[in-house]
Amino acid sequence: MRISDKGLLFSMVFLVAYTLALEPAEARWELWETDSTYAEVGANLQLMTAYVYLGDLGDAAGVGEDAGLGGAVGRLEWSFDLGSRVDVDIHNRFFWQASTLPTEFLFQGFGVSAGADRRLDTELELIDGETTRLTHDLDRAVVALYYDAADIYLGRQAIRWGVSELFPVADRFAPLSPFELDTLQRRGIDAARVVTHISPSLEFDFVAADRGDSEPLALAGRAEYFGSRIDAYGGFGRFWQRLSAMGGVSLLAGHWKFFGEGEALWNLDTEELDRPRATLGAQRVSMDWQLGAEYHYNGFGAARDENYLVSLERPEFARGESYFLGRHYAGLNGFYFFEAGWALGGGAIANVVDPSVVVFPAVEYEIEEQFSIRAGAYVGFGESAGGGGENGGIGGLAFPSEYGAGSDLYFLQATAFF
């Protein structure tokens, strides 16, 4: 199935306009309420239409130098408060994508984060074409049990560890790609989690997470301290065939937050230390604007561009442990918030060795609290495909820089809460 670029873009713009024209709705609907129990359902919908420019890379691969892309992500979020001890959350996730490109060429947009392998696969393929896909998934199904000694979470859930924003190190369970536009909810993983609150400033967190039929469980634990100005954590775990020791700290100083985190890895297959990963950063937040900067050392990446294709084929990249091909990165992000619901900002990620950079400007307008519309782009700068390098690249083209040889994306996105 092949869709014309103009037809795809027109249909998605129509859907965006129609969604924004809806009357404002309540964010959640009450199902029932008693003296001790409560149930409600909420919904959200994101729509995206985009133009993708691949240039010489697309021509060499035989898919053309430009393409159209559309997508939608919708969720029904069911919440059941069954008394002081038990909560249940269930999410139905609907995902639609249509493109003039095969899915293996889609590095940006909706659904580009690596999904977790599950022993219990609940994703139903309603449409599974070469360029069109429609699925339904039970993406949350978690029971929360609250006791004096600990909080216990059983089932499909989202877990995030770490203190970094652009280059998270400890986010090992369901990490988001930096090129993912669906950031409302990360994908759920099947896990058992126990959080014990030793004191108001100290807690322990233990997780056993499913990694699919062919992999051992991910087992990890961490201790986290919450202070008036300093937060810190340290932990250990097993993720695939590596043992991990991780730690991080953040310091508040006025409007500034300074943070750093790192991970040391012991490879169980080779029985030796792998290269570590680490991030250092700072963030300033005020009422009107925020700005952050980070440096990242990626031990999973290649030291030189001739090995980028090797990085692309590594299991760490396929699993979403890292979304970066090289070793050294710097990043900036920020937003300025105007009156009347407008915001302007974005950021940039640079591979400082290539060198190459991808910039992602965005402008956003919030209509009341239920609707927002966002326009932006991901544009790469650096040596383009065919411009040099020694690794052969794709279709005979060289791949001399990470972001100069990639695709550019220009998108319009709408989000609605019901």
N, C-alpha and C positions, 0 to 999 in steps of 0.2 A: 504494500500500500504506500503510495507516494502522494504527498500533499503539496500543492503549490505554496510558495512562500507568501504571496499576497493573500491567498485564501486563508491560510493559517493565521497570519497576523490580523486580518480583518475579523475573523471569528473570535479571537481572543480579546481584541479591543472591545468588541461588542459585549462579551461576557463581563469584562471589567466594568464597562459603563453601566450595564444592567444591574450589577451587584451594588455599585455605589448609588444607584438611583432608588434602591429599596428604602422604605421607611425605617428609621432606627428601631431596633428591637431590644428586648431585654437580653442581657448577657447570658442569663441562665433561666431555666424553667424549673419550678418546684414540682416534684412528683408527689410527695407526701410529707407531712410533718406531724410528729407526735411529741409527747413530753420528753422522750428519750431517743427518738430516731428521726432521721431526716434524709431525704433523697432528692436529687436534682440532676438535670441534664443540661449540658451546654454544647455549643457547636461553634466551630470556626471554619472558615473557608479562605484559602489563598489561591489566587489566579495569577498566572504569569504568561506573558508573551515576549518573545525575544528574537533578535536577529543575531546570527552567529557568523563571524568572518574567520575562515581558516586559511585563506591565502594559498601560498604554494604548497603547504602541507596537505590541504584538501585536494588540490589538483593531482598531487603525486599519489594520493591514496584512491583516486578515482571517484570522489564524492562531491567534487565541485568546491569552489573557493568560498561560497557563502551558502547559508541555509536559514530556514525558519524553525522556531521551536516554541511550543506551547505546553503548559502544564497546569495542573490543579491539584491541591492537597486539601482534603476536608476531613474533619474529625467530629465525631459525636463523643462527648466526654460524660460518662455516667458516674456519679458520686453518691455513695451510700454511707451515711453516718449511722451506725447501728448501736449507738450507745457510747459510753465513755471509753470502752476498751477496743472497739472494732470499727475500722473503716474499710470500704471496698471501692476501688477505682477501676473502671473498664472503659477502654477507648476503642471505637471503630475508626479505622483509618482508611480513607479512600484516596487512591493516587491515580492520576491520569496524566499521560504524556504523549504528545504527538510531535513528530519532527520529520524533516526531510533528510535527517542523518540517521544511520544505524546507532544503536545505543552505545556502542564502544567508543564513539567519537564525542560523547557528551560528558565533558569534564566540569561543566558549570550549569547551574539551574536548580531545579527541584530533584531530590532523590539521588544526588551524586555522592553523598556520604556512604561509606561501606556499611552494608547491613550485617548484623550479627547472624552467624550460623546458629540454627536452633534444632534441637532434637524433635521438638513439637512444632512443625511448620503449619501455621494457620493462614498463610497468605494464599488467597484465591485469585488465580489469573482469569479475569473476565474477558479481556482482550489481550492477546500476546502476538503482535505482529512485528515485522522488522523495524518499523518506525512508529508504531502506535501501541500503547500499553495502558490497560486499565486493571487495577487490582483492588482488592479489599483485604484488610488484615486486622486481626485482633491484636492491637499494638500495646495495650495495657490490660492487665488482668491481675491486680495485686491486692492482697489482703494485708492490711496493717493492723497489728496487735500491739496495744499500749499497756505496758506494765510498769510498776514502780522501778524495777531493776533495769529494764531495757525496752526498746521499741523494736518490733520484729516485722519485717516486710517480706512476704512470700509471693512469688509469682512474677509476672512480666512487668518490668518497671524500668525507669531511667535513673542512672547513677552517674554523677559527675564528681570527680576529685580534682584538686589542683587550684592554683591561684592565678595562672596566666590566662590571657584572653586570646591573643593572636596565635601563640605557639604553646598550647598546653602540653605538659609533659606527663602529668599523673592522670590525665583523662583517659583511662585505659579500658573502659567498659563499653561506651557507645559514643565515641568522639565524632564531632561534626567536621566535615570538610570546610576549609576556609572559603570555598567557592559554592557553598550550600546556601540557597536562598530561603529554604524552609527551616527557620531557626526557632519557631514557636515551641516545638516539642522534638527532642531527640528520640530516636527509635528505641523501643523497649527491648530489654534483654531478660531472659529467664534466670532468676537468681533468688537466693535466700540472703537476707541482710539483717544483721543485728547491730543496733546502735545503743550503746550503754552510756548514760550520762553520769559520770563519776561526781561531777560538781558543775555549777553553772559555767565554769571556764574550762572544763576538761571532759572529752568524750572519746570513746573507742568505737571503731566502726569495722565490722567484719563482714566479708562478702564471699559467697561461693556462687559463681556464675557459669551457666552453660555455654559451651563453645561449639556445640554440634557433635555429631556421632564420631567423627574422626579425631577429636582433640580432647585432652583432659580438661577437667573443670578449671576455671580461673579461681584461684584462692588468694585472698589478700586481706590484710588488716592494717589499720592505721590508728594512731593516736593524734588528736587535734586539740590544741590549746587556743582559747579565745581570751585575749587580754584587752585592756582598754585601748592600747595602741599597737600591740604586737599580737599577731596570730601566727601559729606555727603548726606544722604537722610532720610526722615521720611514719613510714610504713614499710612493710615487706609483702611480697606476693609472688605467685607463679602465674605467668601469662604465656601460654603456649609452651615453648621449650626453653624458657628463660626464667631465672629467678631475678627478682627486682628488689632493689632497696631504693626508696625514694624519700625525699624530704623537701620542705619548702617553708618560707617565712614571708610575711608581709608586715610592713611598718607604716603606720599613719603619722604624718607630720603636717598638721594644718589641713590644707586642701589636697595635699599630695599623699599618694600611696606608693611606696617602693616595695618591690617583691622579687623573689627569686625562687627557683625550684630546680631540682635535678634528679636524675635516675641513673643508678649503676646497675649493670646487667651481667649476670653469669649465664653463659650458654651451656645448657645441659648436654647438647649434642657434641660440641667441641671441647667441653670441659675447660673453658677459659673465659676470661672477661671480654665482653664485647665493648665497643666504643660507647661512652655514656651519652646522655641527652641532658640539656640544661637550657634554662631561659632566665634572663634578667630583664627587669622592666620597671617603668614608673608610669603613674597615671595621675592626672590632675582633674578634679571634678568640682564644678561650681553649679549654681542654679541655672546658668545660661549656657554653659558649654562644658565639654569634657575632651581631654586629649591624653593619648597614651603612646608610649614608645617601648619596643621590646627588641632584645637580641636573642637569637636562638642558635644553639649548636645541636645539629641533628646527627646523632651517631649512626642512624640507619642509612644516611645518604652517601652518595658518591663524592669523592674528592675532586674529580675532574669530569668535564662534560662528556668525554668519550664513554663513560660508564653510566650515563643517564638511562639508556635502554635497559641496562642490567637492573637499575633501581626500579624501573617500571615493572619488571617481571618478578621482583622480590615479593615473598608472601607478606612482609610487613606493610608494603604499599597496598596490596590487594585487601588486607584486613583493616586498613584504616589506622594502623598504629602510627603511621606518619603519612602526610600528604605532600612531602617535600622530597625532591630528588637529590639535592645537594647537601652540603655540610653546614654552611654558615649563612644566616639570614638576619635581616633587620626589618622591623615593621613599624608603621605609624597608623593610628586610627583616631578619629575624633568626630564630634558633632557640635554644631552650634544651634541652639533652639530659639527660634524667633517667636514673637507673639502670634496669636491666631492659628496655632497648630502647625506652623512650618518648621522644618529642620533641614539643615544643610551640612553635609559632611562626607565621610567615607574613610579611605585609608590607602595604604600601599604596603606591599611585601616585596622585599628585594633579596635576590640571591646575590650576595656581595662578591662571590668568586667569579661568576660568569663574565661580566656582571649583567644582570637583567632585572627588571622590575615589573610588577603588575600593579596598576592603580585601580581603585574602585570607588569613584565618586558616586554620590547619591543625593537626591533631594526627596523629602517626604512631607506629605500633608495629611494631618489627622483630622477627620471629619467627626466631630463629637468624640465619643470614646469607643464606638463600635466599628468604625470604618477608617481605613487609611489607604493611601495610594503612594507608591514609591517608584521613582524612575532612577536608573543608574546604569553602570557599565563596569565591565572588567576588561581593561585594555593593557596589553603587554608591550614592553619596550626592551629591546636587546637585539642581538644578532639573530636574524631570521633564518628559517630553514633554508638550506642551500648556500648559506653564507660562509661556510667553513666548518671546521671540526674534523674529527677522525673516526667517528663512530658509525658512519654509514647512514644512520637515521632511518627514515621511513620512505619506501619507494625510491631509494637511491639518494634522497636528500640528507644532508647533514643535520644534526640536532645540536647546534653549538651553544645554545643558551636555553634555560628552562622556560622563561616567559616570553622571550622574543620569538621563539619558534612555535608557540602555542596559538590557541584561538582567542578571538575577542568576542565579548558578549555585550549586547545593548538590550536592556530589558525594561519592561513596565510591569509592576506587580501591585496587586490589590489584595487587601486583607479585610475580612469582615468577621465580627463576633456576633453570635446570636444567642 
